[in-house]
């Protein structure tokens, strides 16, 4: 013992054990991420070299569709009066001249949202309001199933079969060329996912901003590699096209309804469920024509800590916990690896908590050494080695995240991405704790309620007469 009594001795033990646990956890996670980084670098080198098997740069590089078809766009809406009219007007404006139908789901006990949808539907013939039979909120999947029934009725009445179902939310800013992209690729794949790009919030640079960092990296690198490894591609729930025949086959298995109303993250599970049935999914990044930029979906994400934690709690519970329980482990090595990554959020949060606690205890020990005759214990060689390696990998990780944020949002946001990693970690730890509580104490005999967050729609995206 190095002086200071039993309390300091206990603090030394806690610091050592927490630091070792965190160091080993960080090393495993960092090596996992490093493998994805290296695979992405290899892919980019092949793409720059003009390899024929590399991903296309732009939509013009894709072959024209064999049979152009009609596309159904599903937009479930509960308590969305603040955004739904602007979103629908913007979507109709951007999709002008294309073959599509908007199916917008709402509820009988949400008259404000219904009124906003009706205002657009009176002027736009390709907007159809569908009222769910039960009062809301039920679940998002339940609303989507109501839209599916409406699609089947329209097909029966018109004699025309839709080519795909495109998923969007009530706050989405769509891209004008996404239907053209889906029309080309849905003939070769049963699921096509385009990137999601969070919009920076001028009054929430840190909370809303951390979504910018996470999606820039996840949809700029992680899902790109997941697709290149031919692992199952999960749907993001927006900016996703599903082949009509594939959804129909899934509905036939599930009693006529393709979306699982008992799932917290029905979009994520849908993509993996299709992959387990041998269906092809792909994640595609390419640019539109006429300087339209990346074909992607844009949207504002939660701007307050409480709303961000609430949303992340649902994601963690649905993917890491219920997803494990409901989907299990299927597929080959690549699928197993990707599911480990999906479900490691709880463990990652524990590692982060251990690291922050070790830092706090270490700071207390340092203060004790400066203020008293207490002597700090020497660091063990194993811990010193791990800390050195992890420090180097941490610098690499922060640089990679900043780089991907910079690709999308520019240099200033890239610089903010480094300190914003702390905000991301705090939200992840709180969400993981709440997700575990939800999972342990939730009633399994009751379907999950639609746990939505408040949405805003960017004024700059609203078309002007």
C-alpha positions in Angstrom: 0.0 0.0 0.0 1.2 3.5 -0.7 -0.3 5.4 2.2 -3.7 7.0 2.6 -5.5 4.2 4.3 -8.2 1.7 3.3 -10.3 4.1 1.3 -7.4 5.0 -1.1 -6.4 1.3 -1.3 -10.0 0.4 -2.4 -9.9 3.3 -4.9 -6.7 2.0 -6.3 -8.2 -1.5 -6.8 -11.4 0.0 -8.4 -9.3 2.1 -10.7 -7.1 -0.8 -11.8 -10.0 -3.2 -12.5 -12.1 -0.6 -14.2 -9.2 0.6 -16.3 -8.3 -2.9 -17.4 -11.9 -3.8 -18.3 -12.3 -0.6 -20.3 -8.9 -0.9 -22.0 -9.6 -4.5 -23.2 -13.1 -3.4 -24.3 -11.8 -0.4 -26.2 -9.2 -2.5 -27.9 -11.7 -5.0 -29.2 -14.1 -2.3 -30.4 -11.2 -0.3 -31.9 -9.9 -3.3 -33.8 -13.4 -4.1 -35.1 -13.8 -0.5 -36.4 -10.2 -0.5 -37.8 -11.1 -3.6 -39.9 -14.1 -1.8 -41.4 -11.9 1.3 -42.0 -9.3 -0.8 -43.9 -12.0 -2.5 -45.9 -13.4 0.9 -46.9 -9.9 2.2 -47.9 -9.4 -0.9 -50.1 -12.8 -0.3 -51.7 -12.1 3.3 -52.4 -8.7 2.5 -54.0 -10.5 0.0 -56.3 -13.1 2.5 -57.1 -10.6 5.2 -57.9 -8.7 2.7 -60.1 -11.9 2.3 -62.1 -12.5 -1.4 -61.3 -15.6 -2.7 -63.1 -16.9 -4.3 -59.9 -16.8 -1.0 -58.0 -19.9 0.9 -57.0 -21.2 3.5 -59.5 -20.3 7.2 -59.1 -23.6 8.5 -60.4 -27.1 7.4 -61.4 -26.1 7.9 -65.1 -23.7 4.9 -64.6 -26.6 2.6 -63.9 -28.5 0.8 -66.7 -32.0 2.0 -67.6 -34.8 -0.1 -66.1 -36.0 -3.0 -68.2 -39.6 -2.3 -67.3 -40.3 1.2 -65.7 -43.0 0.8 -63.1 -45.2 2.6 -60.6 -44.0 3.1 -57.1 -46.0 3.4 -53.9 -44.6 5.7 -51.2 -45.7 4.8 -47.6 -45.8 7.7 -45.1 -47.2 6.8 -41.6 -48.2 9.8 -39.6 -49.3 10.2 -36.0 -49.5 13.6 -34.4 -47.7 15.2 -37.4 -49.8 18.3 -38.1 -46.8 20.5 -37.6 -44.8 19.0 -40.5 -47.0 16.7 -42.7 -48.4 19.4 -45.1 -44.9 20.9 -45.8 -43.5 17.4 -46.3 -46.2 16.3 -48.7 -46.1 19.6 -50.7 -42.3 19.3 -51.0 -42.5 15.6 -52.0 -45.1 16.3 -54.7 -43.0 19.1 -56.0 -39.8 17.1 -56.1 -41.4 14.0 -57.6 -43.2 15.9 -60.3 -43.6 14.0 -63.6 -42.8 10.6 -62.1 -45.0 7.5 -61.7 -45.8 7.2 -58.1 -48.6 7.3 -55.4 -48.3 8.7 -51.9 -50.2 6.6 -49.3 -50.3 8.7 -46.1 -51.6 6.9 -43.0 -53.3 8.7 -40.1 -55.7 8.0 -37.3 -59.4 8.8 -36.6 -58.5 10.5 -33.3 -55.9 12.9 -34.9 -58.0 15.4 -36.7 -55.3 18.0 -37.0 -53.0 15.7 -39.0 -56.0 14.5 -41.1 -56.9 18.1 -42.0 -53.3 18.9 -43.2 -53.2 15.7 -45.3 -56.6 16.5 -46.8 -55.5 20.0 -47.7 -52.7 18.6 -49.9 -54.8 15.6 -51.3 -57.5 18.0 -52.6 -54.8 19.6 -54.9 -52.6 16.6 -55.7 -54.3 13.6 -57.3 -51.4 11.3 -56.4 -51.8 11.8 -52.7 -54.1 9.4 -50.9 -55.0 9.6 -47.3 -55.6 6.3 -45.5 -57.3 6.4 -42.1 -56.3 3.5 -39.7 -59.3 1.6 -38.3 -58.2 1.9 -34.7 -57.5 5.0 -32.7 -53.9 6.0 -32.4 -51.2 5.7 -31.6 -51.0 2.0 -32.3 -47.6 1.2 -33.8 -45.7 2.4 -36.8 -45.8 -1.1 -38.3 -49.6 -1.3 -37.7 -50.0 1.9 -39.7 -47.8 0.6 -42.4 -49.9 -2.6 -42.6 -53.0 -0.4 -43.1 -51.3 1.3 -46.0 -50.4 -2.1 -47.4 -54.1 -3.1 -47.4 -54.9 0.2 -49.2 -52.2 -0.6 -51.8 -53.8 -4.0 -52.4 -57.2 -2.5 -52.8 -55.9 0.1 -55.3 -54.1 -2.6 -57.3 -57.4 -4.6 -57.4 -59.4 -1.6 -58.6 -56.9 -0.3 -61.2 -55.5 -3.6 -62.4 -52.0 -2.2 -62.2 -49.4 -3.7 -59.9 -46.9 -1.5 -58.1 -43.2 -2.1 -58.7 -42.0 -1.2 -55.2 -43.0 0.3 -51.9 -40.8 3.2 -50.7 -40.7 4.1 -47.0 -40.6 7.6 -45.7 -41.4 9.5 -42.5 -43.4 12.7 -42.1 -40.4 14.9 -41.6 -38.3 13.6 -44.6 -36.9 15.8 -47.4 -36.9 13.5 -50.4 -34.5 13.6 -53.3 -35.9 14.3 -56.7 -34.1 11.4 -58.3 -34.6 8.7 -55.7 -37.6 7.1 -57.6 -35.5 6.9 -60.8 -32.7 5.2 -58.8 -35.1 2.8 -57.2 -36.7 2.0 -60.5 -33.3 0.9 -61.9 -32.1 -1.1 -58.9 -35.3 -2.7 -57.6 -35.3 -5.0 -60.6 -32.0 -6.6 -59.3 -32.6 -6.3 -55.6 -35.5 -6.8 -53.2 -34.4 -4.0 -50.9 -32.6 -0.8 -51.9 -31.5 1.6 -49.2 -30.1 5.1 -49.9 -28.2 7.2 -47.3 -29.8 9.3 -44.6 -28.3 12.7 -44.0 -29.3 14.5 -40.8 -29.8 18.2 -41.2 -27.7 20.4 -38.8 -29.8 22.2 -36.3 -28.7 25.9 -35.7 -29.7 25.8 -32.1 -28.5 22.3 -31.3 -25.0 21.9 -32.5 -24.1 19.3 -29.9 -27.2 17.0 -29.5 -28.6 17.2 -33.0 -25.1 17.5 -34.3 -24.0 14.2 -33.0 -26.5 12.5 -35.4 -24.6 14.2 -38.2 -21.4 12.6 -37.1 -22.9 9.2 -36.6 -24.8 9.0 -39.8 -22.0 10.5 -41.9 -19.8 7.6 -40.8 -22.4 4.8 -40.7 -23.9 5.7 -44.1 -20.6 6.8 -45.6 -18.6 3.7 -44.6 -20.1 1.1 -42.4 -23.2 0.2 -44.5 -21.1 0.5 -47.7 -18.8 -2.3 -46.3 -21.8 -4.3 -45.0 -23.2 -4.3 -48.5 -19.8 -5.2 -50.1 -19.5 -8.2 -47.8 -23.0 -9.4 -49.0 -24.3 -9.3 -45.4 -28.0 -8.6 -44.8 -28.7 -4.8 -45.3 -31.1 -3.5 -42.7 -33.7 -0.9 -43.7 -33.3 2.5 -42.1 -37.1 2.9 -42.3 -36.8 5.9 -44.7 -35.2 6.2 -48.1 -35.8 2.5 -48.6 -37.5 0.8 -51.5 -38.9 -2.7 -51.1 -39.8 -4.9 -54.1 -43.6 -5.4 -54.3 -43.2 -9.1 -54.9 -40.9 -9.6 -51.9 -43.2 -7.8 -49.6 -46.1 -9.8 -50.9 -44.3 -13.0 -50.2 -43.5 -11.9 -46.7 -47.1 -10.9 -46.2 -48.2 -14.4 -47.3 -46.1 -15.9 -44.5 -47.4 -13.5 -41.9 -51.1 -13.8 -42.4 -51.4 -11.1 -45.1 -49.5 -8.3 -43.4 -45.8 -7.8 -44.2 -44.8 -5.5 -41.2 -44.4 -6.9 -37.8 -46.5 -4.9 -35.4 -44.8 -6.4 -32.3 -41.4 -5.0 -33.2 -39.8 -1.9 -31.8 -37.6 -1.6 -34.9 -39.7 -3.1 -37.7 -37.6 -1.4 -40.4 -34.3 -2.9 -39.2 -35.8 -6.4 -38.8 -37.5 -6.2 -42.2 -34.2 -6.0 -44.0 -32.7 -8.9 -42.2 -35.8 -11.0 -42.5 -35.7 -10.6 -46.2 -32.0 -11.5 -46.3 -32.7 -14.7 -44.3 -35.2 -15.7 -47.0 -32.6 -15.4 -49.7 -33.7 -12.0 -50.8 -31.2 -9.5 -52.1 -30.6 -6.1 -50.4 -28.2 -3.3 -51.3 -27.1 0.0 -49.9 -26.2 2.4 -52.6 -24.4 5.8 -52.6 -24.4 7.6 -55.9 -24.9 11.1 -57.2 -27.8 12.4 -59.2 -27.6 14.2 -62.5 -27.5 18.0 -63.1 -25.5 18.7 -60.0 -28.3 17.3 -57.7 -25.7 16.0 -55.2 -25.8 12.7 -53.3 -29.1 10.9 -53.7 -30.1 10.7 -50.1 -32.9 11.5 -47.6 -32.5 14.5 -45.4 -34.3 15.2 -42.1 -34.0 17.0 -38.8 -33.2 14.7 -35.8 -34.0 15.3 -32.1 -32.5 18.6 -30.8 -32.8 18.0 -27.0 -31.0 15.5 -24.8 -34.3 14.0 -23.6 -35.6 13.4 -27.1 -32.3 12.0 -28.3 -32.1 9.6 -25.4 -35.7 8.6 -26.0 -35.1 7.8 -29.6 -31.8 6.0 -29.0 -33.4 3.9 -26.2 -35.9 2.5 -28.8 -33.1 1.8 -31.2 -30.9 0.1 -28.7 -33.7 -2.0 -27.2 -35.1 -2.9 -30.6 -31.8 -3.8 -32.3 -29.4 -5.0 -29.6 -31.9 -6.7 -27.2 -35.2 -7.6 -28.9 -33.4 -8.0 -32.2 -31.2 -10.7 -30.6 -34.2 -12.4 -29.1 -36.3 -12.2 -32.3 -33.8 -12.8 -35.1 -31.1 -14.9 -33.4 -28.0 -15.6 -35.4 -28.3 -16.6 -39.0 -26.2 -16.4 -42.2 -22.5 -16.7 -42.8 -19.4 -15.1 -41.3 -20.2 -11.6 -42.6 -23.8 -11.7 -41.3 -22.5 -12.9 -37.9 -19.9 -10.2 -37.7 -22.5 -7.5 -38.6 -25.0 -8.7 -36.0 -22.3 -8.7 -33.4 -21.7 -5.1 -34.3 -25.4 -4.3 -34.2 -25.8 -5.8 -30.8 -22.6 -4.6 -29.1 -24.1 -1.3 -28.1 -25.0 -2.5 -24.6 -21.4 -3.8 -24.0 -19.9 -0.6 -25.6 -21.9 1.5 -23.1 -20.6 -0.6 -20.2 -17.1 -0.1 -21.4 -17.6 3.6 -21.7 -19.1 3.8 -18.2 -16.1 1.9 -16.9 -13.7 4.2 -18.6 -15.3 7.4 -17.3 -15.5 6.0 -13.8 -11.8 5.0 -14.0 -11.0 8.5 -15.2 -12.9 10.0 -12.2 -11.3 7.7 -9.7 -7.9 8.4 -11.2 -8.5 12.2 -10.9 -9.4 11.7 -7.2 -6.2 9.7 -6.6 -4.2 12.4 -8.4 -5.7 15.1 -6.2 -5.0 13.0 -3.1 -1.4 12.7 -4.2 -1.0 16.4 -4.7 -2.7 17.4 -1.4 -1.3 14.7 0.9 1.7 12.4 1.3 -0.2 9.7 -0.6 1.9 8.2 -3.4 0.3 7.1 -6.7 0.9 3.4 -7.5 2.9 2.6 -10.5 1.0 1.6 -13.7 1.2 -2.1 -14.6 3.0 -3.0 -17.8 -0.1 -4.6 -19.3 -2.3 -1.5 -18.6 0.4 0.9 -19.8 0.7 -1.1 -23.1 -3.1 -1.2 -23.6 -3.5 2.5 -22.8 -0.8 3.4 -25.3 -2.3 1.3 -28.1 -5.8 2.5 -27.3 -4.7 6.1 -27.3 -3.3 5.7 -30.8 -6.5 4.0 -32.0 -8.6 6.7 -30.4 -6.8 9.4 -32.3 -7.4 7.3 -35.5 -11.1 6.8 -34.6 -11.7 10.6 -34.0 -9.8 11.5 -37.2 -11.9 9.0 -39.2 -15.2 10.4 -37.8 -14.1 14.0 -38.4 -13.2 13.1 -41.9 -16.6 11.6 -42.8 -18.4 14.5 -41.1 -16.2 16.8 -43.1 -17.1 15.0 -46.4 -20.8 15.9 -45.8 -20.9 19.0 -43.7 -17.6 20.8 -44.2 -14.6 21.7 -42.1 -16.3 23.4 -39.2 -18.6 20.5 -38.5 -15.6 18.1 -38.8 -13.8 20.0 -36.1 -16.9 19.9 -33.9 -17.2 16.1 -34.4 -14.2 15.5 -32.1 -15.6 17.0 -28.9 -19.1 15.9 -29.9 -17.9 12.3 -29.5 -18.3 12.9 -25.7 -22.0 13.9 -26.2 -22.5 10.8 -28.3 -21.0 8.7 -25.5 -23.2 10.2 -22.8 -26.4 9.7 -24.8 -25.3 6.1 -25.6 -24.8 5.3 -21.9 -28.1 6.8 -20.8 -30.0 5.1 -23.6 -28.3 1.7 -22.9 -29.4 1.8 -19.3 -32.9 2.7 -20.2 -33.1 0.1 -22.9 -32.0 -2.6 -20.4 -34.7 -1.4 -18.0 -37.3 -1.5 -20.8 -36.2 -4.9 -21.8 -36.3 -6.4 -18.3 -39.5 -4.9 -17.2 -41.6 -4.6 -20.4 -44.7 -6.7 -20.7 -44.3 -9.2 -23.5 -48.0 -9.7 -23.9 -48.5 -6.1 -25.0 -47.4 -4.7 -28.4 -45.0 -1.7 -28.2 -46.6 1.7 -28.5 -45.5 4.2 -31.2 -42.8 6.0 -29.3 -42.2 9.0 -31.6 -40.3 12.2 -31.1 -41.3 15.7 -32.1 -40.4 16.6 -35.7 -39.7 19.8 -37.6 -39.5 20.4 -41.3 -36.9 22.8 -42.8 -38.4 25.9 -44.1 -35.9 26.1 -46.9 -37.2 22.9 -48.4 -40.8 24.1 -48.8 -41.6 24.9 -52.4 -42.5 28.5 -53.1 -45.3 29.4 -55.6 
